[in-house]
Amino acid sequence: MREVYLAENLGFCYGVKRAIQLAEDSVTSQSRSYTLGPIIHNPQMVARLAEEGIGKIETLDEIAEGTVIVRSHGVGPHVYEQIEAKGLNLVDATCPHVRKAQNAARKLSEDGLQVVIVGDKNHPEVRSILEWAGEGAVAVDTEEEAAGLPRYGRLGIVSQTTFSGARFKRIVSVLLDKSSDVRIIRTICTATDLRQSSAVKLAGEVELMIVVGGKNSANTTKLAQLCGEKCKTYHIETAAEVCDEWFATIKKIGITAGASTPDWIIKEVYEKCQKK
């Protein structure tokens, strides 16, 4: 008989729940609400919000009035200036942990340190932290990139909130050789650590892991990578992607989900795995 297990920590984190609630609360009959970019990295949740009347724009030039929702990943200071200049209503759904990283990077820069963000430079969260850190800040997400940096007089380090804790340690060990004056502010979210550790633990106890979440979600992709080091792993967005062939000889299945994965999608995947 097949056994299906859920990771102890999975699905929506506090910051995502807060962002969704703020977005839903912004809907009124008097004006339209728009998220600036997808509010979270989950296409199904974005589509559901659209059904509730919450639109999505990529730039502020697309609207002349209404409410703008700053997404959970945050934005740079110039965006707030543009929103105010256009006279738009603002709902700031920036994750509190991302805000902490932004403020940490800004303070390090103001104190005269060279700021390095450990994270994916192409991720919207990291781009926002870079903007708060000011001109000259850089981002690295591999030990090789860290090794390629020059030496600095004073160095300040922060991290992408969803970055792997283990990778952060490895990269920091390289960065420590880049200055004799290093200040480290570890801004990885506790929920990220818990989600990753519980996923890895479960992956070590089952034959196959299914990681549920947006293909464009950095934290979900990291979960899939970590689980893949322990056992056969599939990264899917919805239950429709679950295949019969996966379970031909499998008796124990584990399921985890990224921080932006809604409960209803996790439930559908769980139920479908039980039926296979």
N, C-alpha and C positions, 0 to 999 in steps of 0.2 A: 504494500500500500504506500502511495506517495505521501510525503510529509512536506508541508509548505510553512516556512517560518518568516516572520517579519522582523527586521532589525529593531532593536530597542529604541533607537532614535532615528526617525526618518520623517520626511515631509516638511510642511511649512514650518519655518522658524518664526521667532517673534517679529523680526523686521519685516518679513513678507506678510504675515497676518496683519500687521499694523498698516502696511502700505495698501493692501486690498481694502481694509476697512475704511481708511481715509478716502480712497477713491470712490467707494460706494456711497459714503456719507456726503460726498461733494455733489451728487446728482440732485438737481432742482429743476423745477419747471420754468424758472426764470432765465437760466443761462445754460449753455453747453459746457461740459467738462472734457478736457483732453489730457492724456498723458503725453509727456514729452519723451518719445521713444516708448518701447514696451515697458510697462510698469515693473514686470518681473520677466525672467527668461523662461516663460512657459506659454506657448502659442494657444493652448486650449483655454487657459485662464484669461488671456488677452481677448480671445474670441467671446468668452462669456461676458466679460465687462462691456464689450462692444454691444452685445445684446441688451445690456442694461442702460445703454445710452452714453457710455464713456468712450469717446473717440480717441484716436492716436495720431499724433503729428510727429514729424521728424525735426522740424525747425519752427521757431516762433513766427516766421514770416507767413506761415500757413493760416494764421488766425489773426483777427483784429480785435476780438472781444471774447469774453468767457472766462473760464477757470482753467488754469494750467496746473497739472499735477506733476511735480518733480518726482521721478521714479526712485525706487529703493536704492539704486546704484549711485544716486547723487549726481550733481553737476558742479561745474566751476563757478566762481563768484560772478563772472561776467554774465551768466545766464540770469541770475537774480536781478542784476542791473537792467537787463533787457526786458524782463517781465515787468519791473516797476516802471520803466520808461514807456512801455506800451499800455500801461494802465490795466493790466490783466489781474484777475484774482489769482492768488497763489495758495496751493495746498502742497506743503512740503512733506513728501513721503520718504525722504532719505532715511535709510536704516540708521538708527542711533549708533550702531557699531561703525558704519561707514563714516558718519559724522565725526566720531572719535578719531578715526584715522586721518580724516581731512584736517581736523584741528591740530593733531599731533604733527603732521607734516608742515603745516603753516608755522607752528611754534618753533620747530627745529630750524626752519628757514630764517625766521625772524631773529633767532639766536645766533645766526651766522654760520650754521653748519651746512655742508653739502648734503642734500637730501637724496636718498636712494629708496625707492619703493620696491619691495620684493613682490612681484606680481606680473601678470600679463599686461604689457603696455597697451594692447589693443582692446582690453576689457573696459567697458564704460566706467566701472567703479575706479579702476586705476587711473584712467584719464582724468576723472574728477579730482582724485587725490593729487595728481601731478599739477593740476591747475591751482589748487590751494597751496601747494608747495612753492609755486612761483617759478620764475625763469631759472633754468639751470638744473632743475631736478631731473632725475633719470629713473627708469624702471628696468629691472632685470628679473628674469624668471628661470634662469639656469645658472649652474655653477660656472659654465664656460663664459657666459655674459658677464658675470660678476668678476671673473678673473681678468677679463679684458678692460676693466675700468682702470683709470689712472689712480695714483695715490692722492689723497686729499689731506689738507691740514686738519680739518675737523669733519667728522662724518656722522650723519643722523640716519637711522634706518627705521622704516615702518613697513607694514605688510598689507597686502590685499586681505580683506577679512575672510575670504573663503579659501585662502591658500593652504596647501598641505603643511602641517606642522613639521613633519620630518624634513621636507624639502627646504622649508624656511631655515631650519637649523643648519643644513648642509651649506646653503648659500651664505648665511651669516658667517659661517666659519671661514669662508673665502674672503668675505668683505672685511673681516677683522684685520687682515694683513694690509688693508688699503689705507689705514690711518692709525696713528698712535692715540687718537682721541675719538672714541666711538661711543655714540649714544644710541641704544636700541630700545624702541617702543614696539613691543609685540602686539599688533592690533588684529590678530587672527581671532575671530569670534569663537567663544566657548562652544556654541551650538555646532560650529563646523568641526571642531575637535571631537565632540561627542558623536556626531553623525559619522565621521570617518572611522573612529575607533570601533564603534558598534558594528559598522558595515564590515570592517576587516575581521573582527571577531567571528561574525556569522559566516563570512566567506570561508573561514578556516574549518567550519563545522559541517558544511554542506557540499554537495557535488556540483551545484550550478547556482549562480547568482543572477538575478534580474535587477537591474538598476533602472528606476523609472524617473523620467524627467526630460526637460527640453534638451534637444541636441545642441542648442546654443547656450546652455547653462554651464558655466565654468565649474561650479561646485558639484554638479551632477556628473560631469565628465571626469572630474578627479575621483569621485566615488567609483566610477566604472574602472578607472585605471588601477586603483588600489585593490579592488575586488579581483580584477583580472590577474593580479600577481598571486592570488591564492587558489583560484579555481576558474572554470569556464564561466565567462560573464557576458551577458547581453545588455546593451543600453537601449532602452525603448522609450517612446513617448506615451504610447497608449496600449491598451489591452489588444487592440487589433493587430499589433505586431507580434504577439506571442504565437509561436509555431509548434505544431504537434511534434515535429521531428526533434525538437530540443530534448524531449522527455522520454525518448525510446528506452533508455536504460537507466534513467535517473530516478532515484528514490527520495533524495532530500534536496529541496529547493529553498533558496533564501531570497528574500525581496527587501530592497532598500529603495529610498527615493531622495532626490535632491531637495534643497530648502525651498524651492519654488514649485514643488509638485503638489497639486490639490489632493485632498483626502479622497475625493470621489474617484480619481484616476487610480490611486493606489488600491482602493477597494475593488475596482473592476479587474485590475491585473491579478490580484490575490484570488478572486473568485474564479477567474478563467484558468489559472494555474491548478486550482483544486479539481477542476473538471477535466483537465487534459488526461 
